[in-house]
């Protein structure tokens, strides 16, 4: 039995004919993919925005934050993302992608804007958590929708390219932070979310179709949508491995995104230079999205992800040796290619591995469990620094996580090969 179910199943009458199973990519589907990509850009912006303002929050607010407590505050958004990813993935399978995506976008935008007016660290942390719930629901829901709209042969490529929005958003945060924070202070960085509320959400209302995969014909339509389906045969092994691989990958990616500007300042660089290092990381991730989209299509998402994770681990280890500045930039670019590229490929593999009626749930499961790594990374970075272990302790921790991702993905590849040999599934 092949569990890579086509997304060409009948949709509700209100939805345009999806492109899955065809070589043609309808114009309206392309516009819907573009809207989803724009929403993913805000996921990347939010990843880096806290890193850009962290030093200001510690020194300028009078909130009494230390490096350790700043890490705790940084983790609050990721706790929210974990909650949002788990529940929104299932909601999108049960209630429809469009409602879930737009609802999550509104929640994220409103609470991010409110962060600019937070009077204290606890209030700021709560607002970041609530914003994270909306943001965490966007990625699995948007990817599930996109997987249903694009032709089968493009699914892996588009899923990977879609995630280029994350580092592009991060690059925007680093770029605008360089002139805006010194001129207007840290709150202005959170007011950017107004654009999501007044521009991207209306575009979503106009161009996103509603899809309900539960209308698929046959036995799949009758199968319950939920996490139990993921944690029993034939999916349980892959579900657990995908989730843990996502966890360690996001530990590395979000750890770097949260702490890199501060780490580079501690290493002796000024704020402007520290943010250009963050920019290098995110530009590498943009390049990684394109490179891994091509390589994932040619060699398969899992084998390519193994190579990407190994590259990230090696690049971060090189940083520990204190290389020249030019080499630091190159290694950060490679770290961006590897960490974000790995996560893109995991999403592509999950989107292809599960049938359509479980796709949103599976993406929500992997990203929800994976957000534990995103929650732990800011905490771990702050605790390592507070313990006096220095900047290199962070790079080694993130390198170890990337190396663990390579090992876990190798296990996934082996499992999938064995399953394919007996006709259970394919990726």
N, C-alpha and C positions, 0 to 999 in steps of 0.2 A: 504494500500500500504506500502511495506517495503522499506525504503530508505537506508538501509544498503546494498548497491549493491555489489555483488561479484566482486573481482578484477580479475576474471578469464576470462574477456572479451578478444576477439581476439586482438592480438598485431600486430605491424608491423612485416614484415617477418624477419627483421634483429634482432629482439629481441628474446631471448630464451623463451621457454614456461614458463609463470609465474607459481608460485606454489600455487596461491590462489585457494581455493576450493578443494585442495588435502591434503592428510595427508603426502605425501612425499615432502621433501625439496630438490630440485635439487642442485647439487654441484655448478653450475655456479651462481645460485641465492644466495647461501650462500656466495660465494666470493664477489658478488656485495654488499650484506649486510655488510660484513666486511669492504669494502672500504668506504661505507657510514658512518660506525661507526668511522673509523679512521678520517674522515673529521669532524665528530661531536666532536672528541677529541680536535680539534683546537678551537672549540667554547668555550669549557671549559678552555683551556689554556688562551685564550684571556680574559675571564672573570676575572681571577685571576692575570694575568700578570700586569695589571695596578695597582692593589692593592700592588703588590710586589715592584714596582718601585716608587710608589707615594711619599714616604718619600724622596727618592733620588732626584726626580724631584723638590721637594720643596726646599731642602737644598743644592744640589750640582750643579744645572744647571746654576744658575744665571739668571733664567727667571723671577724672581720676583713673583713666584706663592705663594698664600696663601692657607689655607685650603678650603676657599670658591671657589677660582678660580680653584684650583686643582679638586674640584668636578665638575665644569663646563667642564673642559678638559676631565675628566673621562666620562662625559655624551655624548661626541661627538661620540664615537664609538657606543653607544646605539641608538643615533639618526640615524646613518647609518644603524644599524641593523633593525630598524623599517622600514625604506625605503626599504631595501632589502627584508625583510620578506613579506611585502605587495605585492610588484611587482613581486618578483621571484615566489611566490606561484601561481599567475595567469599565469606567463610566462611558468612555468613547465606544467600547464594544457593545454596551447595552443601550445607551441613549443616543448615540450618534456622534460622529467626529466633530461636525460643525459647531454644535451647541457647546461641546466640551472645550474646544479650542478657543472660541470667542469668550466664553465665561472665564477661562483661565487668563486670557490676555487682559481682560478688564480688571480682574483681581490683582494681577501683577502690577499693572500700570498705576492704579489708584494708591496702593500701599507703598510703592516705590516713590511716588511723588510726595507722600506724607513723610517719608524718611527725611526729606530736606528740612522739615519743621520739627524734628524730634527734639525735646527739651533735655533728654537725659539718655544715658547708655541703655538702661532697661527698656525704655520706650522705643528707642532706636532698634534694639534687638528684636522686640516683639513685632514691630513693623516689618523688619527684614524677614522674619519667619513667615508672616502672612503673605508678603510679596512672593516669597519662595514657594509657597503652596501653589499659587497661580503659575509661576514660572516653571515649576517642576512638572506640571501637567501638560505644558505646551509641547515639549519635545516628543514624548511617546505618541500623543494624539495626532500631532502634525505628521510624524513619520508614518503612522498607520494610515492616515488619509492619503498621503502621497503614494504609498505603496499600492493603493487601490486605483489610483488615477493614471499611473504611468504604464506603458507596455511592459510585459513580463521581462523582455530582454534588457530593458533599461532600469529595472527596479534597483539592482545593487548599485549601479552607477549614480542614479539620481539620489538614492538614500545617502550615499557618501557625500555627494556634492551639496546636498541640502545642509549638511552639518558644517559646511564652510562658513555658514552664517555665524557660528560660535566664535571662531577666531577673528572674523571680520568685525563683529561687535566688540570683541576685546581690543582689537587694534584701534577702533574708534574711541573707546574709553581712554586708552593710553595717549592717543593723539590730542584729544580735546582737553585731557587733564593737564597737559604740559602748559598751555596758556591760561586755561580757565581757573584752575585752583589758586594760583598766586594772585590772580586778578579779582576773583569773586568769592573765593572760599569754597570749602568742600560741599555745601548744600547744592550748589548749581549742578553738580554731577548727577544728582538724583532727579532733578527737574527735567532731564532729557526724556524721561518716561512719558512726558506729555505727548511726545510724538507718537508713541504707540497708541495712546488713547484717542487722539484726534485724527490720526492718519491711517494707521495700519488696521485698527479694529473696524472702521467703516469699510475699508477695502475687503476685509474678511466677510463682513455681512453681505457684501455684494457678490463676491466671487467664489466663496467656499461653498461647495455642494454639501448636502447632507447625505451620509451613507450609513447604512445599517447592515454590516456583514451578516447579521443573524438571519437575513432573508435568503441566504444561500440554500440551494436545493439539496435534497438528499439527507443522509444521516448527520452530516456536519451541522445542518440547521437545527437539529434537535438536540445536539450536544450542549450541555450547560456551559455558559461562559463563566470562567472564574479561575482562581489560582489552583484549585484542586486538579483541574485538567492539566495544568503545567507540571504538577508534581506527582504524576503517575505515568506509567508506561503509555506511549513510547518516549515521552518528553522529559521525564524527571532528570535523567543524567545531564542532558544538554542544558536544561533550565538552571540547575544548580551551578554548573560550570560557567555558563554565560553570566550569571549574576555575580559570582565571585570575581571573574575576570573583569567585569565592569567596575566592581568595587575597587580593585587595586589600580586599575587604569585611571579612574576618577580621582583616587587618592593622589596620584602623581600629577595629573593635569590641574586639578583644582588647588592642590598644594602650591604648585608653581604659580598659578594665576593669583592666588591670594597673597603669597609671601614674597614673590620675586622683587617687586620694587623696594620693599623694606629690606630684604636681604642685601640688595646691591647698595643701598644707602649705608647699611652697617659695614659693608666692605669698603666704604670710603668714597662712593660716588654721590654727587648731588642729586636732588630730586629729578631734574630734567634728564640727566644721564640714566638714572635708575628707570625712568619710564620708557626711555628708548630701548632698554634691555627687554622690558615687557612687550614693547612693540615688536622687537625681533622674534620673541617667542610666538607671538600671535601671527605675524607674517609667515613664519615657518609653518604654523598650523594651517593657514590658508593654502599655502603651497602643498602641504600634506594632504589636504582635502582633495585637491585636483590630482596629485600624484597617486594617492591610494585609490581614487575612483578608477583611474586607468588600470593600475596594477591589480586591483581587486577584481575587475572584470576579466582581465587576461589570466590571472593565476588563481583566482578564487579569494573571497574575503578573508577566510581564516588563515591560509598560508601567508597572505600579505600582511595580516595583522601580527603574526608571529615575528616577521622581519621588522615591522615598524616598532614594536615594543622593544625588541633587542637594540635597535638603533637609539631609541630614547634612553635606555639604560646606559649604554656605552657613552653617549654624549654627556649625561649628567655626571658620570664618574670622572670624565676628563676635566670637568669644571672644578673638581676637588683639588686638582694639581696646581691651581692658580695660574692658568695659561695667560698669554698676552691678550689684550682687549679684543683684537681681531678674532682670535680663536674663541673667546668667550661668546661673541656675537654668533659665530658659526655654530658653536655647540648649542646655543639657545635656539637657533633656527632648527637644528636637527632634533632637539628635544620637542619643539613644537610640532614638527612633522611626525615624530614618532608617537608622542602621547595622544595628541588629538586624532592623528590618523588611525591609531589603534581603536579609539572609541568609535569613530565613524564606521570602521569596518565591522566592529561588533554589532552595531545597529543594523548594518546592511545584512549581516549573517542572520540575525534574529528575524528581521523582516522577511527573509526568504525561507527560513526553516519552518515557520509555523503556518498553519492554515489561516485563512483570512478571518474566521470568526474568533480566533485566539490571538491575532496579531497585536492588537492594541494592548491586551492583557499581558502578553509576553514582553512587549517593549516596556510597559509600565513596571512589570516585575523586575526585569534586568536593571532598568534605570533607577527604580525605587530602592532595591537592595544596594545597587551601586552607589547611591547617594550617601550611604553609610561612610564610604571612603571619602566623599566630599566633605562630610561633616567632621570626620576625624582629622583630615589634613590640616586645616587651620589650627586646630587644637594641638596636634602633634608638633607643628612648626613652632608655635609659641612656647610650648613646654620645653622643647629642645633648646631654644634660645634662652629661656629663663633658667635652665639648668646649667648655663654657661658652656654648652657644647659647641657653640659657634655656628657660623654660616654653613660650613661644610657638612654639618650633621643633617641639615635639611636636604642638601643635594643628595647625600647618600641614602636618606630615607626614601626620597622620591625615585632614585635610581633602583633601589631594591624593589619598590612596588612595580616599576616598569618591567624589571626582570621576572617578577612573579607572574605578571600578565602573560609574558611570552611562554612560560611553562604551562600555565593553565590553558592557553589557546592551543598549544601543541596537544594537550590532552583532549580538547574539544575536537581538533582535527582527526585524531586517532579514532575517537568515538564515532564521528560522522562517517568516516571511511568504513568502519565495521558495520554500521547501520545500513549504509548504502549497499554494501556487499550482500546483505540479506533482504534488501528491498524495503527497509523501514522508512528511510527518509533520505533527502539529499539537500545539500546547500550549494 
